[in-house]
Amino acid sequence: MTIHILHTMKSIFIRVGSALLGLALLILTATGCATSSAGGGYPLKVTQMNVDWKMTAYREAVTAGNLTTGQQERVNATYQAYQSAFQQALTAVNGNLESPAPDNVRQLATELIGMIDSMN
């Protein structure tokens, strides 16, 4: 009976140890990924490409007459805010499009893309 209890405890310790090791590796991997791109998130170049692609679709919808004036005004105002933030960020990194996009640029890009997607 004592051997069975010891075997069971050993099995439990192995499982708990394996789970803790897996958790530690997961945390280290997540932390490593976040810090490896100097601030995390997409580079300015990727953010710009994502917005440009959506703005092309938006302009096609405007040309086709599928959007109201109010929708166009909201998108245009958000796009102007995004453009201003993007240009400031680009200037701050001396034109390096590989630099991570700051939070405000990512937030405005996400808002703009979501707004355009909701109009389709």
N, C-alpha and C positions, 0 to 999 in steps of 0.2 A: 504494500500500500504506500509506503514512504517513497519507493522508487517511482510509482505512478504519479504521486504529487510532485516530486522533483521534476519528472519528465514534463508534466503539464505546466509547471512554473517556467521551466526552461523554454518551452514552446511559446508561452505568453511573452516572455522577455524578448525572444527573437522577433516575434511579430511587432511588438511595441517598438523595439529598436529599429526594425526595418521601416516602420511607418515614420518614426522620427527622422531617420536618415533621408527618406524620400521627401519629407516636408522641408528639411534643411536644404536639400538640393533644389527644391522648387523655389524657395525663398532666395537662395543665392543666384539662381538662374534669372529670376524676375528682376532682382536688383542689378545684376550684371547687364541685362538688356536695357534697363532704364538708364544706366549711367554710360553705356557704351556709345550712345549717340549724342552725348553732351547735352543732356536736357530732355531727351526723349522726344517722341512724336516724329512726324514727317518732316523732311527737309523743306525749305521754302520752295524749291523746285517742284516737288511732288504736290504741295499744296496749291501752287500756281497752276499746275497741269489739271488738277481736279476741278478747280474753279473755272478755268478756261473752257474745259469740256462742257461743263454745265451751262456756262454763259452762251456757248454756241447753240445749245439746245434751246435756251431761253430766247435768243434772238430769232431763231427759226419759228418759235411759237408766236412771237410778236409779229413777224412778217406774215405769218399765216392768219393773223387776226384772232388768235385763240385766247388772248389775255385782255382783261379789262384795264382801263387807265389806272385804276387804283392799284392793281397788282403790279403793273409796270413801275409805278412810282415807288412802291415798297421795295421792289427788287433793285431799282436804280439807286435808291438811297443806301441800301445795305451794301451794294457793290461799291459805291463811292467810299463808304466807311472802310470796307475791306481793302480797297486799293490804297487808301491813305495809310492804313496800318501796315500793309505789305511794303510799301515804299519806304516807310520809316524803318522797318525791320531790315530791309535790304541795305539801306544806307548804314545802319548801325553795324552790319557785318561786312562792310566794304564790298558789297556786291556779290558775296559768296552765296550762291543759291543752294549749296550743299549744307548750309547751316540750318539747325533745327528752327522751325517756325515757332515764334513766341506764342504764348497762350492766347493773347488777344487776336492774333492773326488766325490761329486755328479756330477760335471761337466764332469769329466773323465768317470764316470760310464755311464752317459747319452750318451756321445760321442761314447763310446765303444758299447753300446747296439744298438744305431742308426746305427752304421757302420755294425754290424752283421745283423741287420734287413734288411738293404738295399741290402745285398748280396743274399737274398733268393728270 
